[in-house]
Amino acid sequence: MRTTSTAIGLTALRIVLGVVFIAHGAQKFAQGIPNVVQGFSGMGVPLAEVAAPLVAGLELVGGILLVLGVATRVVGVLLTVDMVVAGFLAHGTAGFYSQDGGFEYVLVLAVASLAVALTGPGRFSLDALVLKSSRRRRGVEEPLPA
């Protein structure tokens, strides 16, 4: 059943997740992409020169899109992949706990991103607004997502 509390929950998840990714993407740009390339290389990330700006851009722009509720399913999938790769390449050998450099934090971000990808943005998003407008123009009276 689609309820207002579900819509609020999805909105809260999407916005907080987006803010976290904005912060991490902005941090990578603030450090300087060459420094991120060096860090990625040290972690064994293949094609670090390509991966660093792509990851920084994905996290920054993807976070903004999540906050706004735009292309949330696609962004959610891309951020899930980003975090799974980070978990394997940078955190997998350090154990579970993030305080030890483990995969705990990236696991939470990956699963939250996957949840957004699977459920969609919720009723309070630009995606839902566009969908509602499109349905109205076509004369379709279908229920909107939660």
Disulfide bonds with the S-S distance in Angstrom:
none
